[in-house]
Amino acid sequence: MKKQKPTIQDVADMAEVSIATVSRIINNKGNIKPHTLERVQMAMRELNFTPKTSSMLSESENRTILVCVPNLDNPFYSPVLNGIHRCAHNTNYHILILETQDRYTRSEDFEELIRNNPIAGMVILSSMPQQKILENLSFRCPTVMCSEYAENYDQVSYVSIDDSAASKKAVEYLISTGCEKIGLVNTNLSFKYARHREKGYLQTLRQRGLPVNPDWIIHLSTTDYTLAFSNITHMLSLKDRPDAIFATSDVYGVAAINAAHELGLRVPEDVSVIGFDNIDLSIMCVPTLTTIEQPCFQIGYQSCELLIEKITNHTTPSKQILLNTELIVRNSTLLPKRGNPN
């Protein structure tokens, strides 16, 4: 059996220091106490650990950006990737797309990628199961989070939106049209955006004194139309069904419209629907879908810009950028009732 190569975590554990300390020593950054330096260097020798930083790569190798995407089935990622690709192309970089699915959940998984691929940096659209993984990765390779980000870790730059505020905007609009029984169709709560959108939904209902019915909340494992359609059909078949649905994806929103039609319900007269993302699919259904527009292309473009800044200058401070969203009102929702400020 092939012996596994030592990692930066192994060095930190043996030297009884943090990953950050090992990284500073590898990259000659900051003031390190002599006895700490000696312990780390001894651990490296004993483990036969050879660090590979971006500064060790040749200029010809250092023009590829690795983009980690959870899956390519979700149409939301297409314009984001277009933005990344446009920025990379404009600055003479290339992108390599990795569909992570659920297979990259350990530091070792990403370290293997860095060792075996001459990459300049990484843009990560996937959720990080552990903050330690992101911390480890960012010390080994310039890293930027895109759309997703670690909520309690500000040492890595990211570009995203305020998902909680965006979902409040959607739910408030439904309330302004007279809806009082509002359901939610959401994805896996392992994603930051899913947690924040659900948080905004719940906060708005509670603040307005409206019911939060567990039977009206759906969690799906993937952004899959067929799965969403079957689950929403069941929810709308309940004796006590919602009169509106907030869907955290336009795919879910279109599934909700079609599920309502399947049951003989009128949209928006019997059930209103709001989606999220404003992808092309939102205008391909009847009625057209009211949705929250997020600037997908700009999210990708600015994420790549931040990464290239970091590649060019490793001392560039981390930046956290939240872009604005907009409610696009179409025909799947009623108009606000007269006199309602919303």
C-alpha positions as a Markdown table, in Angstrom:
| # | Residue | x | y | z |
|---|---|---|---|---|
| 1 | Met | 0.0 | 0.0 | 0.0 |
| 2 | Lys | 1.3 | 3.4 | -1.0 |
| 3 | Lys | 2.3 | 5.5 | 2.0 |
| 4 | Gln | 0.2 | 8.7 | 2.4 |
| 5 | Lys | 2.2 | 11.9 | 2.1 |
| 6 | Pro | 2.3 | 14.0 | 5.2 |
| 7 | Thr | 0.1 | 17.1 | 5.4 |
| 8 | Ile | 0.5 | 20.6 | 6.9 |
| 9 | Gln | -1.9 | 19.4 | 9.6 |
| 10 | Asp | 0.5 | 16.5 | 10.4 |
| 11 | Val | 3.3 | 19.0 | 10.8 |
| 12 | Ala | 1.2 | 21.3 | 13.0 |
| 13 | Asp | 0.1 | 18.4 | 15.2 |
| 14 | Met | 3.7 | 17.1 | 15.7 |
| 15 | Ala | 5.1 | 20.6 | 16.5 |
| 16 | Glu | 2.0 | 21.4 | 18.7 |
| 17 | Val | 1.3 | 24.6 | 16.8 |
| 18 | Ser | -1.5 | 25.9 | 14.6 |
| 19 | Ile | -1.8 | 25.4 | 10.9 |
| 20 | Ala | -1.5 | 29.2 | 10.6 |
| 21 | Thr | 1.9 | 29.2 | 12.3 |
| 22 | Val | 3.2 | 26.4 | 10.0 |
| 23 | Ser | 2.0 | 28.4 | 7.0 |
| 24 | Arg | 3.7 | 31.6 | 8.1 |
| 25 | Ile | 7.0 | 29.7 | 8.4 |
| 26 | Ile | 6.6 | 28.1 | 5.0 |
| 27 | Asn | 5.9 | 31.5 | 3.4 |
| 28 | Asn | 8.3 | 33.4 | 5.5 |
| 29 | Lys | 5.6 | 35.7 | 6.9 |
| 30 | Gly | 5.5 | 37.3 | 10.4 |
| 31 | Asn | 7.7 | 37.0 | 13.4 |
| 32 | Ile | 8.1 | 33.5 | 14.7 |
| 33 | Lys | 9.8 | 32.7 | 18.0 |
| 34 | Pro | 13.1 | 30.8 | 17.5 |
| 35 | His | 12.0 | 27.7 | 19.6 |
| 36 | Thr | 8.7 | 27.5 | 17.6 |
| 37 | Leu | 10.6 | 27.7 | 14.3 |
| 38 | Glu | 12.9 | 25.0 | 15.5 |
| 39 | Arg | 10.0 | 22.7 | 16.5 |
| 40 | Val | 8.3 | 23.2 | 13.1 |
| 41 | Gln | 11.4 | 22.6 | 11.1 |
| 42 | Met | 12.2 | 19.5 | 13.1 |
| 43 | Ala | 8.6 | 18.2 | 12.5 |
| 44 | Met | 9.0 | 18.8 | 8.7 |
| 45 | Arg | 12.3 | 16.9 | 8.7 |
| 46 | Glu | 10.9 | 14.0 | 10.7 |
| 47 | Leu | 7.8 | 13.7 | 8.5 |
| 48 | Asn | 9.8 | 14.3 | 5.3 |
| 49 | Phe | 7.3 | 17.1 | 4.5 |
| 50 | Thr | 8.0 | 19.2 | 1.4 |
| 51 | Pro | 5.7 | 22.3 | 1.2 |
| 52 | Lys | 4.4 | 23.3 | -2.2 |
| 53 | Thr | 3.3 | 26.9 | -2.4 |
| 54 | Ser | 2.2 | 28.9 | -5.3 |
| 55 | Ser | 5.6 | 30.8 | -5.3 |
| 56 | Met | 7.3 | 27.5 | -6.1 |
| 57 | Leu | 5.4 | 27.1 | -9.3 |
| 58 | Ser | 6.8 | 28.3 | -12.6 |
| 59 | Glu | 5.2 | 31.2 | -14.4 |
| 60 | Ser | 3.9 | 28.8 | -17.1 |
| 61 | Glu | 2.3 | 26.6 | -14.5 |
| 62 | Asn | 0.8 | 29.4 | -12.6 |
| 63 | Arg | -2.1 | 30.4 | -15.0 |
| 64 | Thr | -4.8 | 27.9 | -14.0 |
| 65 | Ile | -7.6 | 28.6 | -11.6 |
| 66 | Leu | -9.4 | 25.6 | -10.1 |
| 67 | Val | -13.2 | 26.2 | -9.7 |
| 68 | Cys | -15.0 | 23.8 | -7.3 |
| 69 | Val | -18.7 | 23.4 | -8.0 |
| 70 | Pro | -21.1 | 21.2 | -6.0 |
| 71 | Asn | -22.8 | 19.9 | -9.1 |
| 72 | Leu | -23.4 | 21.1 | -12.7 |
| 73 | Asp | -27.1 | 20.1 | -12.7 |
| 74 | Asn | -28.1 | 23.3 | -11.0 |
| 75 | Pro | -28.7 | 26.0 | -13.7 |
| 76 | Phe | -27.7 | 28.8 | -11.2 |
| 77 | Tyr | -24.1 | 27.9 | -11.6 |
| 78 | Ser | -24.0 | 28.5 | -15.3 |
| 79 | Pro | -23.9 | 32.3 | -15.3 |
| 80 | Val | -21.6 | 32.3 | -12.2 |
| 81 | Leu | -19.1 | 30.2 | -14.1 |
| 82 | Asn | -19.5 | 32.5 | -17.1 |
| 83 | Gly | -18.5 | 35.4 | -14.9 |
| 84 | Ile | -15.5 | 33.5 | -13.6 |
| 85 | His | -14.5 | 32.5 | -17.1 |
| 86 | Arg | -14.8 | 36.0 | -18.5 |
| 87 | Cys | -12.6 | 37.5 | -15.7 |
| 88 | Ala | -10.0 | 34.7 | -16.1 |
| 89 | His | -9.9 | 35.2 | -19.8 |
| 90 | Asn | -9.5 | 38.9 | -19.5 |
| 91 | Thr | -6.5 | 38.5 | -17.3 |
| 92 | Asn | -4.9 | 35.6 | -19.2 |
| 93 | Tyr | -5.8 | 32.9 | -16.8 |
| 94 | His | -7.5 | 29.6 | -17.5 |
| 95 | Ile | -10.1 | 27.8 | -15.4 |
| 96 | Leu | -10.5 | 24.1 | -14.6 |
| 97 | Ile | -13.9 | 23.1 | -13.2 |
| 98 | Leu | -14.2 | 20.3 | -10.6 |
| 99 | Glu | -17.6 | 18.9 | -9.7 |
| 100 | Thr | -17.1 | 18.2 | -6.1 |
| 101 | Gln | -20.5 | 16.5 | -5.3 |
| 102 | Asp | -20.1 | 15.1 | -1.7 |
| 103 | Arg | -16.7 | 13.6 | -2.3 |
| 104 | Tyr | -14.5 | 16.4 | -1.1 |
| 105 | Thr | -15.1 | 16.6 | 2.6 |
| 106 | Arg | -11.5 | 16.3 | 4.1 |
| 107 | Ser | -8.4 | 18.5 | 4.0 |
| 108 | Glu | -6.6 | 15.6 | 2.4 |
| 109 | Asp | -8.9 | 15.6 | -0.5 |
| 110 | Phe | -8.0 | 19.2 | -1.4 |
| 111 | Glu | -4.4 | 18.9 | -0.6 |
| 112 | Glu | -4.2 | 16.0 | -3.1 |
| 113 | Leu | -5.6 | 18.4 | -5.7 |
| 114 | Ile | -3.0 | 21.0 | -4.9 |
| 115 | Arg | -0.2 | 18.5 | -5.0 |
| 116 | Asn | -1.2 | 16.9 | -8.3 |
| 117 | Asn | -2.3 | 20.0 | -10.2 |
| 118 | Pro | -0.2 | 23.1 | -10.9 |
| 119 | Ile | -2.9 | 25.6 | -10.0 |
| 120 | Ala | -2.5 | 29.3 | -9.1 |
| 121 | Gly | -5.6 | 29.4 | -6.9 |
| 122 | Met | -9.1 | 28.2 | -6.2 |
| 123 | Val | -12.6 | 29.6 | -6.4 |
| 124 | Ile | -14.9 | 27.5 | -4.2 |
| 125 | Leu | -18.7 | 27.4 | -4.8 |
| 126 | Ser | -19.1 | 24.3 | -2.6 |
| 127 | Ser | -20.0 | 24.5 | 1.0 |
| 128 | Met | -17.2 | 23.7 | 3.5 |
| 129 | Pro | -18.2 | 20.9 | 5.9 |
| 130 | Gln | -15.6 | 22.2 | 8.4 |
| 131 | Gln | -14.0 | 25.6 | 8.9 |
| 132 | Lys | -10.7 | 23.8 | 9.6 |
| 133 | Ile | -10.6 | 22.5 | 6.0 |
| 134 | Leu | -11.0 | 26.0 | 4.6 |
| 135 | Glu | -8.4 | 27.4 | 7.0 |
| 136 | Asn | -6.0 | 24.7 | 6.0 |
| 137 | Leu | -6.7 | 25.1 | 2.3 |
| 138 | Ser | -6.4 | 28.9 | 2.3 |
| 139 | Phe | -2.9 | 28.7 | 3.9 |
| 140 | Arg | -1.7 | 26.3 | 1.2 |
| 141 | Cys | -3.2 | 28.0 | -1.8 |
| 142 | Pro | -4.9 | 31.4 | -2.7 |
| 143 | Thr | -8.6 | 30.8 | -2.1 |
| 144 | Val | -11.8 | 32.7 | -2.6 |
| 145 | Met | -15.4 | 31.6 | -1.7 |
| 146 | Cys | -18.1 | 32.3 | -4.3 |
| 147 | Ser | -21.8 | 32.5 | -3.3 |
| 148 | Glu | -21.1 | 30.1 | -0.4 |
| 149 | Tyr | -18.9 | 31.3 | 2.5 |
| 150 | Ala | -17.9 | 30.3 | 6.0 |
| 151 | Glu | -20.1 | 32.3 | 8.3 |
| 152 | Asn | -17.6 | 32.6 | 11.2 |
| 153 | Tyr | -14.4 | 32.8 | 9.3 |
| 154 | Asp | -13.3 | 36.1 | 7.8 |
| 155 | Gln | -9.8 | 35.1 | 6.7 |
| 156 | Val | -10.9 | 34.1 | 3.2 |
| 157 | Ser | -12.4 | 36.6 | 0.7 |
| 158 | Tyr | -15.9 | 35.9 | -0.6 |
| 159 | Val | -18.6 | 37.4 | -2.9 |
| 160 | Ser | -22.2 | 36.6 | -2.2 |
| 161 | Ile | -25.6 | 38.1 | -1.4 |
| 162 | Asp | -27.5 | 38.6 | 1.8 |
| 163 | Asp | -29.8 | 35.6 | 1.5 |
| 164 | Ser | -31.7 | 36.3 | 4.6 |
| 165 | Ala | -32.6 | 39.8 | 3.5 |
| 166 | Ala | -33.5 | 38.6 | 0.0 |
| 167 | Ser | -35.9 | 35.9 | 1.4 |
| 168 | Lys | -37.5 | 38.5 | 3.7 |
| 169 | Lys | -38.2 | 40.6 | 0.6 |
| 170 | Ala | -39.9 | 37.7 | -1.1 |
| 171 | Val | -42.0 | 36.7 | 1.9 |
| 172 | Glu | -43.0 | 40.3 | 2.6 |
| 173 | Tyr | -44.2 | 40.7 | -0.9 |
| 174 | Leu | -46.4 | 37.6 | -0.7 |
| 175 | Ile | -47.9 | 38.9 | 2.5 |
| 176 | Ser | -48.5 | 42.3 | 0.8 |
| 177 | Thr | -50.7 | 40.5 | -1.7 |
| 178 | Gly | -52.9 | 39.0 | 1.0 |
| 179 | Cys | -51.2 | 35.6 | 1.4 |
| 180 | Glu | -51.1 | 34.3 | 5.0 |
| 181 | Lys | -50.3 | 30.6 | 4.6 |
| 182 | Ile | -46.9 | 30.6 | 3.0 |
| 183 | Gly | -44.9 | 27.4 | 2.3 |
| 184 | Leu | -41.2 | 27.0 | 1.7 |
| 185 | Val | -39.4 | 24.7 | -0.8 |
| 186 | Asn | -35.7 | 24.6 | 0.2 |
| 187 | Thr | -32.6 | 22.5 | -0.5 |
| 188 | Asn | -30.1 | 20.8 | 1.8 |
| 189 | Leu | -29.4 | 22.9 | 4.9 |
| 190 | Ser | -25.7 | 22.1 | 4.6 |
| 191 | Phe | -25.5 | 25.1 | 2.2 |
| 192 | Lys | -25.1 | 28.5 | 3.7 |
| 193 | Tyr | -27.6 | 30.0 | 1.3 |
| 194 | Ala | -30.3 | 27.5 | 2.2 |
| 195 | Arg | -29.9 | 28.1 | 6.0 |
| 196 | His | -30.0 | 31.9 | 5.5 |
| 197 | Arg | -33.0 | 31.9 | 3.2 |
| 198 | Glu | -34.9 | 29.7 | 5.6 |
| 199 | Lys | -33.9 | 32.0 | 8.4 |
| 200 | Gly | -35.3 | 35.0 | 6.6 |
| 201 | Tyr | -38.5 | 33.1 | 5.8 |
| 202 | Leu | -39.1 | 32.0 | 9.4 |
| 203 | Gln | -38.2 | 35.4 | 10.9 |
| 204 | Thr | -40.7 | 37.2 | 8.6 |
| 205 | Leu | -43.6 | 34.9 | 9.3 |
| 206 | Arg | -43.0 | 35.1 | 13.1 |
| 207 | Gln | -42.7 | 38.9 | 13.0 |
| 208 | Arg | -46.0 | 39.1 | 11.1 |
| 209 | Gly | -47.7 | 36.7 | 13.4 |
| 210 | Leu | -48.3 | 34.2 | 10.6 |
| 211 | Pro | -48.3 | 30.4 | 11.0 |
| 212 | Val | -45.1 | 28.3 | 10.6 |
| 213 | Asn | -46.5 | 24.9 | 9.6 |
| 214 | Pro | -43.9 | 22.1 | 9.3 |
| 215 | Asp | -46.1 | 20.4 | 6.8 |
| 216 | Trp | -45.6 | 23.5 | 4.5 |
| 217 | Ile | -41.7 | 23.3 | 4.6 |
| 218 | Ile | -39.9 | 21.0 | 2.2 |
| 219 | His | -36.2 | 20.1 | 2.2 |
| 220 | Leu | -34.8 | 18.5 | -0.9 |
| 221 | Ser | -31.4 | 16.8 | -1.3 |
| 222 | Thr | -30.7 | 18.3 | -4.7 |
| 223 | Thr | -32.0 | 21.0 | -7.1 |
| 224 | Asp | -34.0 | 18.5 | -9.0 |
| 225 | Tyr | -37.3 | 19.3 | -10.9 |
| 226 | Thr | -38.9 | 15.9 | -10.6 |
| 227 | Leu | -38.1 | 15.5 | -6.9 |
| 228 | Ala | -39.5 | 19.0 | -6.3 |
| 229 | Phe | -42.6 | 18.4 | -8.4 |
| 230 | Ser | -43.6 | 15.2 | -6.4 |
| 231 | Asn | -43.0 | 16.8 | -3.0 |
| 232 | Ile | -44.9 | 20.0 | -3.8 |
| 233 | Thr | -47.7 | 18.0 | -5.3 |
| 234 | His | -48.1 | 16.2 | -2.0 |
| 235 | Met | -48.0 | 19.5 | 0.0 |
| 236 | Leu | -50.6 | 21.2 | -2.2 |
| 237 | Ser | -52.8 | 18.1 | -1.9 |
| 238 | Leu | -53.1 | 18.6 | 1.9 |
| 239 | Lys | -56.5 | 19.5 | 3.3 |
| 240 | Asp | -54.9 | 22.5 | 4.9 |
| 241 | Arg | -52.6 | 23.6 | 2.1 |
| 242 | Pro | -50.6 | 26.9 | 1.7 |
| 243 | Asp | -51.9 | 29.7 | -0.4 |
| 244 | Ala | -48.4 | 30.7 | -1.4 |
| 245 | Ile | -45.0 | 29.1 | -1.9 |
| 246 | Phe | -41.5 | 30.7 | -1.6 |
| 247 | Ala | -39.1 | 28.5 | -3.5 |
| 248 | Thr | -35.3 | 29.0 | -2.9 |
| 249 | Ser | -34.6 | 28.1 | -6.6 |
| 250 | Asp | -36.4 | 28.9 | -9.8 |
| 251 | Val | -36.3 | 25.2 | -10.6 |
| 252 | Tyr | -38.4 | 24.6 | -7.5 |
| 253 | Gly | -40.6 | 27.6 | -8.4 |
| 254 | Val | -41.4 | 26.2 | -11.9 |
| 255 | Ala | -42.1 | 22.8 | -10.3 |
| 256 | Ala | -44.5 | 24.5 | -7.9 |
| 257 | Ile | -46.4 | 26.2 | -10.8 |
| 258 | Asn | -46.7 | 22.9 | -12.6 |
| 259 | Ala | -47.7 | 20.9 | -9.5 |
| 260 | Ala | -50.5 | 23.4 | -8.9 |
| 261 | His | -51.7 | 23.1 | -12.5 |
| 262 | Glu | -51.6 | 19.3 | -12.1 |
| 263 | Leu | -54.0 | 19.6 | -9.2 |
| 264 | Gly | -56.3 | 22.0 | -10.9 |
| 265 | Leu | -55.2 | 25.0 | -8.9 |
| 266 | Arg | -54.9 | 28.4 | -10.5 |
| 267 | Val | -51.6 | 30.4 | -10.2 |
| 268 | Pro | -51.7 | 33.0 | -8.7 |
| 269 | Glu | -55.4 | 33.0 | -7.7 |
| 270 | Asp | -55.3 | 29.8 | -5.6 |
| 271 | Val | -51.6 | 29.7 | -4.9 |
| 272 | Ser | -48.9 | 32.3 | -5.5 |
| 273 | Val | -45.3 | 31.3 | -6.2 |
| 274 | Ile | -42.0 | 33.2 | -5.9 |
| 275 | Gly | -38.7 | 31.7 | -7.0 |
| 276 | Phe | -35.1 | 32.6 | -6.6 |
| 277 | Asp | -32.2 | 33.4 | -9.0 |
| 278 | Asn | -34.0 | 34.8 | -12.1 |
| 279 | Ile | -32.5 | 32.3 | -14.5 |
| 280 | Asp | -33.9 | 31.9 | -18.0 |
| 281 | Leu | -36.2 | 29.2 | -16.8 |
| 282 | Ser | -38.3 | 31.8 | -14.9 |
| 283 | Ile | -39.7 | 33.2 | -18.1 |
| 284 | Met | -40.3 | 29.9 | -19.8 |
| 285 | Cys | -43.2 | 28.8 | -17.7 |
| 286 | Val | -46.9 | 29.8 | -17.6 |
| 287 | Pro | -47.5 | 32.0 | -15.8 |
| 288 | Thr | -44.0 | 33.6 | -15.8 |
| 289 | Leu | -42.3 | 33.3 | -12.4 |
| 290 | Thr | -41.9 | 36.2 | -9.9 |
| 291 | Thr | -38.4 | 35.7 | -8.5 |
| 292 | Ile | -35.5 | 37.2 | -6.6 |
| 293 | Glu | -32.8 | 38.2 | -9.0 |
| 294 | Gln | -29.2 | 37.8 | -7.8 |
| 295 | Pro | -26.4 | 39.1 | -10.0 |
| 296 | Cys | -24.9 | 35.6 | -10.8 |
| 297 | Phe | -22.5 | 36.8 | -13.5 |
| 298 | Gln | -21.1 | 39.6 | -11.3 |
| 299 | Ile | -20.8 | 37.2 | -8.3 |
| 300 | Gly | -18.5 | 35.0 | -10.4 |
| 301 | Tyr | -16.6 | 37.8 | -12.0 |
| 302 | Gln | -15.8 | 39.6 | -8.8 |
| 303 | Ser | -14.9 | 36.3 | -7.0 |
| 304 | Cys | -12.3 | 35.7 | -9.8 |
| 305 | Glu | -11.0 | 39.3 | -9.5 |
| 306 | Leu | -10.5 | 38.9 | -5.8 |
| 307 | Leu | -8.6 | 35.6 | -6.3 |
| 308 | Ile | -6.3 | 37.1 | -8.9 |
| 309 | Glu | -5.6 | 40.0 | -6.5 |
| 310 | Lys | -4.6 | 37.4 | -4.0 |
| 311 | Ile | -2.5 | 35.4 | -6.4 |
| 312 | Thr | -0.6 | 38.6 | -7.5 |
| 313 | Asn | -0.1 | 39.8 | -4.0 |
| 314 | His | -0.4 | 37.3 | -1.1 |
| 315 | Thr | -0.5 | 40.1 | 1.5 |
| 316 | Thr | -3.8 | 41.5 | 0.0 |
| 317 | Pro | -6.3 | 41.7 | 2.9 |
| 318 | Ser | -9.4 | 39.5 | 2.7 |
| 319 | Lys | -12.5 | 41.2 | 1.4 |
| 320 | Gln | -16.1 | 40.2 | 2.1 |
| 321 | Ile | -18.6 | 41.5 | -0.6 |
| 322 | Leu | -22.3 | 41.2 | -0.5 |
| 323 | Leu | -24.1 | 42.3 | -3.7 |
| 324 | Asn | -27.7 | 43.5 | -4.0 |
| 325 | Thr | -30.7 | 41.5 | -5.0 |
| 326 | Glu | -34.0 | 42.6 | -6.7 |
| 327 | Leu | -37.5 | 41.3 | -6.6 |
| 328 | Ile | -38.7 | 40.7 | -10.2 |
| 329 | Val | -42.5 | 40.7 | -10.2 |
| 330 | Arg | -44.2 | 38.7 | -12.9 |
| 331 | Asn | -47.5 | 36.8 | -13.2 |
| 332 | Ser | -47.1 | 34.0 | -10.7 |
| 333 | Thr | -48.1 | 36.4 | -7.8 |
| 334 | Leu | -51.0 | 38.7 | -7.2 |
| 335 | Leu | -50.6 | 42.4 | -7.0 |
| 336 | Pro | -50.3 | 44.0 | -3.5 |
| 337 | Lys | -53.6 | 44.9 | -1.9 |
| 338 | Arg | -54.5 | 48.6 | -2.1 |
| 339 | Gly | -53.2 | 50.6 | 0.8 |
| 340 | Asn | -50.5 | 48.1 | 1.7 |
| 341 | Pro | -47.1 | 49.9 | 1.9 |
| 342 | Asn | -45.4 | 46.9 | 0.3 |
